[in-house]
Amino acid sequence: MAASSVLLDGIGLLVTGSSDYGDGSPLGEVEDAAIVVDQGRVAWVGPAAAAPPVDVREDASGRCVLPGFVDSHSHLVFAGDRAAEFDARMAGRAYQSGGIRTTVTATRAASDEVLAANVARLVTEMRRQGTTTVEIKSGYGLTVRDEVRSLVLARQHTDETTFLGAHVVPKEFADDVAGYVELLTGDMLDACVPHSRWVDVFCERGAFDADAARTVLTAGMARGLRPRVHANQLGPGPGVALACELGAASADHCTYLTDADVDALASSGTVATLLPGVEFSTRSPYPEARRLLEAGAVVAIATDCNPGSCFTSSMPFCIALAVREMRMTPAEAVWSATVGGAVALRRADVGRLVPGARADLMVLDAPSYVHLAYRPGVPLVATVWHEGKPSPW
């Protein structure tokens, strides 16, 4: 091994995220394990007794080590606060997508410095809780200028940036939806493409119908962006079918699914990304994860961190919800929060701890990943490594 290699030894349980290792399960669990990190990448994993000699050794002291979480759905570029909306909703008012416009007004009025500070704060929150890869969407600007600056700010923290100008129709276009779609697919798209990897649309009542969503997504695809879809959150609708038809990387929310939707997800490469923090925060029905898993669909878990319908940055909390409320096993939930999120972002270098992958990992102050659901709300992440470097806290 190179002189720069570091051996993380004394791992009680290592989650590799690959069935090629350890017990052959989807999580690839290895007991009494070690991992070698070199130049920001995983160089070796396996039983501690077989670890190669290196000059630098770190001791995990019997703790559990697993891949950094991959949060494949978040909205971190915003200003303002919607605690009053949450308070009213908890008193019995149903969530409506119109609340997004409150954040749009605040975001447009905020300076770059205010927005940048908020993104950095939330990314740090996520990192402290084990998230090492995050997707960040625009969507609270809804003008050419504000969508571009949102993506520029997001790009300072991740390569996984998503153009979501099609979040809702802004109030100045309330009587001219076609005009806004023309702006979305013209000047706004042109300006945002250089700062984006993905194009997304909120295909939902109160937002964009199937025809408008298709127009936005295909325009983005023609410019080299990969599609994602907010689909079937508020009720049955065309979003999942459209996502599968267009080969979208993911259909996100998937709260209300027909049998045809489930079949389409199971037979396509489109990941069903579930966001249980939304249902917790809105007192809505949870997605039927077991139905999707038993049909053979690929399931991811993400936070949907946003100021309105789900203001949590915690993947451990979402794992606990997935286990308790969506009847996933702890192993399924952890896989969905790591490998599943990586698949939803079409990434092979994150979400797993195998040779060649990015050395993104966390050390839990617990003997097993099961404790993420077993001890909900407890800060179990002791140390986070990102690109082979331990975080300073």
N, C-alpha and C positions, 0 to 999 in steps of 0.2 A: 504494500500500500504506500501511497505518496506520503511525504512528510507532513502534508497539510491535513491528513485524515484524522478524524475523531471517532473513537469508539464509544457509543452509548451502550453501556453494559448493565447487567443486573436488572434487566427488564423482566418483571414477573409474567406479564402477558403482552405480547406484541401483536397488534392488528396490522397485517400487511395490506389487506384489501384485495388479495389475489388467492384464488384457490390452488395456485401452484405451490403454495407454501404451507407449512404446518399441518393442520388437521384436514386440509382439503376442502374446508367450508368456504362459502363466498367471502367471508372475512379473512380467511387465511391466517388463523390464529396460531401463534408459536409461543409456547411456554418456555420460561427460563431462557430468554432470547437476548440478542444483541443486534445492533445496527451500526454500520460504518458509514460515515458521512465524509465526502470529499468534494471540495470546490462547489458547495451548494447542492450537490446531488447525492442520492443514495448510492453507495458503492457496493454494499453487501448487507444481507440480512440472513439470520438463521439462528440456530441454537448457540447460546453463549459459549458452550464448550468447544465449538468449532470456529470461533471468531478468529480472524487473522490478527497478527500482532500489529499494533499501531503505537505511535509515540504518545498520543493524548487520549486519555480515558475519562469519561464521565460516568457516574454511577446513578442509575435510576432507582436504586434501593427497593427493588421488588414491585415498583409501581407499574401501572398499565400505560403503554405507549400506543398511540394510534395516529393515523394520518390527520393532518389539519383538515378542518371542515371546509367544504366547498359550498358557499352560499350563492346559489345560482339565480337569485331573484331579490333585488333590493332597489329602493328608491331613496338614495341618501342625499341628493342635492336639492335642498329646500330650505326655506326660512319659515319662521313662525311656529305656532303651536295650535293644536286642535284638541286640547284637553277638554274644552267646553263641549265640543261635539261628542267626545267620548262619554262625558258625564251625562249628557242628555240621552245618548243611546242606551246607557246603562239604566236610565229611568224609563226606557220603553220605546224610544224612537228608533225605527229601523234605519240601518245604514243605507245611504243613497250616494251614488257616484258624484253627485253635484258638490259634495264636500271638497272634492279635489280643487275646485275653483277658488276656495278660500286660500289654499296653499299657493296657488298660482299667483294670486294678487300679492301675497307676502314675498314670494320668491322674485317676482319681477322688480319689486321695490328694494330688495336687498342689494348690498354691495358685493363685489366679488370676494372681498375679505371676509364678510360675514358668512357667505356660502361656503368658502374654502375652510373656514374654521369649523363649521358644523360637519362637513364631510370628514375632516380629519378626526374630529372627536368620535364620530360614530364608527369609523374604521378602526380606531384604537379600541373602542369598546368591543368590537367584534374580535379583534386579535386577542385581547385578554381572555376571551371565552373560547379560543381555539380555532377561530376562522382565519385561514391563511390565503384563501382565494375568494374574492367576492365579485359578483357582477353588479354593476351600478347603471341604472337607467336615468335618462333625462325624463321630461314629461311634466315638469312644474313651471316651465317657461312659456311654451306654446307660442313664442314668436321666434323668428329666425335668430335674432341676437341672443335671446335667453336660452334657447335650446343649444346653441353652439357653446355658450359659456358654461352651461351645465355639463356638457360632455368634456370640455377642456379641463374643467375642475375634476371630474370623475377620472379622467385619464391619468391624472397625477397619482392615483392610487391603484389603478388596475388597467389591464389591457382589455378586460371584459366589459366594454361599454356598449350600451344599447340606446339607439335612437327611438324614443317613445313620444314623438310629437303627437301621435295618435292616442293620447291618454284620454282626453275628453275634448269636446269642441269648446273653444274659449268663448266667453260671453260676447265678444265683439263680432263673432261669426254665428251667433245663435240662430239667426234667420237665414244663414247662407252656408249650410254644411258643405255643399258642393264646392263653394269657394275656398273653404278651409282645406278640403282634401286636395284641391288644386295647389294651394300653397305648400301643403305637406309633401306632395310628390314632385314639386318643382324647386323653388328657391330654398325652402327649408331643408329638403333632402340634400340638395347640392352642397349646402354649407355644412351639413352635419356628417356627411359620408367620411371625410378625412379623419374624423374623431371617433368613429363608431366601428364596431365589429358586427353588431346585430341590429335588426329592425324589429320592432314590436308594435302591437296594437291591442287596445282594450276593446275586444269584440263582445259587446254586452249592451243590453238595453240601457239607454241613457248615455251611451258613448258612441260606438261605431257599429253599424250593421254589417252583414256579411259582404255585401257588395263594396262598401267603402273600405272594409278591412282588407279585402282581396286586392283592391287597387293600391293601397298603401304598401302592403307586403310585396306585391310583385314589382312595384316601382323600386323598392329597396333592394330586392333580389337582383334586379337588372343592373343596379349600381354596385353589386358585389357584396351586399350585406346578407347575412344569414337570418332567416326568420324565426321569431318566437311569438307566442300568442297568449294574451290574457284570455282565458276561455272558461265559460260555463261556471262563473263564480256566483252570480246572483240568481241564476235559474237555467233551465235547459236552453240551449241555443246552438248556433252553428259554429262556434269557435273551435271546438275540438276537431270536428270534421274538416274544417278549413285548414287547421294546423297539420293534420295528417295528410291531407291532399297535397299541400304545398311542400311537404317534407320538412316542416319546422323542427328545430332541435327539441323544442319542448312546447307543451300546452300546459299552462300554469293556472292553478286553482283546482279545476276539475271537480268542483263540488257537486254539480248536478249532471249526471251522466246517464245516457240511454244505453241499452245493450249494444247498439250500433257504435256508439262512441267508445265503449270499452273494447269492442272487437277491433276498431280502427287503431286504437292505441297499442293493443297487443300485437297487431300484425304489421305495424309500421315501425320506423326507427324513432318516432316521436316519444320523448320521455314525458310521463305524467308527473309534473312537479307539484307537490302538495305543500300547502302553506298553512299549517294548523294554527299558527299564531293569529291568523285572520279570524278564524272561526271562534277562537277563544275571546278575541277582542270585540267581536260583533255579536256574540251569542247566536251564531248561525250553525246549521248542521255541518258536521265534519265530513270531509270526503271519505268515500268507502275504500280505504286502502286495501283491505282484504280482497274485495271484489277485483281490484286491478291486479294485485299480485297473483291471485289464483288464476286469472285469465292469461298471465304471462307478460303483462306490461312491465316496462322498466319504470320504477318509481324513484323520484328524488324528493328530498325535503329541503326547503329553504325558509328564510325568515319573512320575506316581503317587508322588511323594515321600512316603514313610511310613517308620516306624522298623523295619518287619519285612521286607517282601518287596522293597523298593526304596528305599534311603535315599540317593537322589541328587536334587539340586535343579537339575541341569544340563541344560537343553534342548540345548546344543551336543553334549553327550555322547550324548543320545538321537538326535539327528540322525545322528551318526557311526554309531551302532548300526543305525539304520534303513537307511543306505546299505550298510554292510558286511554285516549279518546278514539284513536283510529285502529286500535287492536293489532298494531304491528308488534313483532317481537323486538326486544332490544337489539338483537343482531341485525334484523331487517332495517330498523330505524337508523342505526349507525352506518350501515352500508349505504342507505339512501342519502345520508348527510355527507358522505365522503365520495365513494365511487359513483353513486347515482348523480350527485351534483356535477361531478367531472364529466360524466356522459352527457348530461344536459348542456354542458358547455363545449362538448366535443373536444375534451382535453384528455390526453393519455398520460400527461406528465404530473398531474396532481391527483389527490384523492386516494393514492396508493403509496405504500412504502416498499418499493421494489427497485432493484438496480436500474439506474438511469432516470428514475423519477426525481422531481424536485424534492429536496430534503425539507419538506414542510411537515411538522409533526407536533404533537402535544404530549406532555407527560401528565397523567392524571394523578391527583392525590388520592388514589383508590387502586385496588388490586385488579379491577375489571371495568370494562366499558359499561357493563350492566348498571353500575352505580349512577350513570348519567340519567337514567330513568328511575332508578331505585331511590335516589336522593335528590328529587327535583328542587331547584332553587338554591342548591348549595354550590358555592364556587369551587369546583373540583379541579379545574385546570391549573396545575402548579407551574408549568413552564411551557412556553410555545417557541418552537424553532421555525424560522421562516428562511427559506433558501440556505439552510445549514447554519444559521446563526440564532442562538438563543435570544429571546426578547430581554430587554434590560430590566424588567420588573421581576 
